[in-house]
Amino acid sequence: MQQTSHRSSPTLTRRGFLKASAFTAGSMMLAACVAPGAAPAGDSDAAAPSTEGLALRLSAWADVQDAVVYENMVKAYQETVDGVTVSVEQYPGGYYEKVQANFAADDSADILYMQGWMWQAFAENTVLTSLSDYIASDGADGFFPGGDNYDNQTLWQGDRYMTPTDTGSLVIYYNKDLFD
């Protein structure tokens, strides 16, 4: 039997680029969530609130190959946005159970990777924040591809909760003889 060696490559793949882009866009939207400080009286051109000292937590699957992708995304983001640190928390096995336990303990990560069919219960239980107002105020509607597939994976009861990061195909094989 031949064994195949899986080694992480330092090159950025298309999938990695898409993840990095979506992570950066999602992080920018989250960074925009920082409560603005009061503007000085009479100063209509007040500076945007500082992100200095802002620490974000990102939860993700504990896939060894994706670890390098997450590290590179975080590094690129932190080089772009001053004063923000992002820590990656990879949960091996039972990912959604750990996410749910973290919400129950009021210790959830700020940014979560979720599959398009697994996050709706979290939105229904009001533990996720709708991004719709932030997207509208930042004029980021164009970031989201059109179509039912993306809307079904990112919208809940008319509000957008998720940003698309990457897509994949599901393939089903079956034994045709069993159905003939």
Secondary structure, 3 states (H helix, E strand, C coil): CCCCCCCCCCCCCHHHHHHHHHHHHHHHHHHCCCCCCCCCCCCCCCCCCCCCCEEEEEEEECCHHHHHHHHHHHHHHHHHCCCEEEEEEEECCCHHHHHHHHHHCCCCCCEECCCCCCCHHHHHCCCCCCCHHHHHHCCCHHHCCCCHHHHHHHEECCEECCCCCCCCCCCCCCCHHHHC
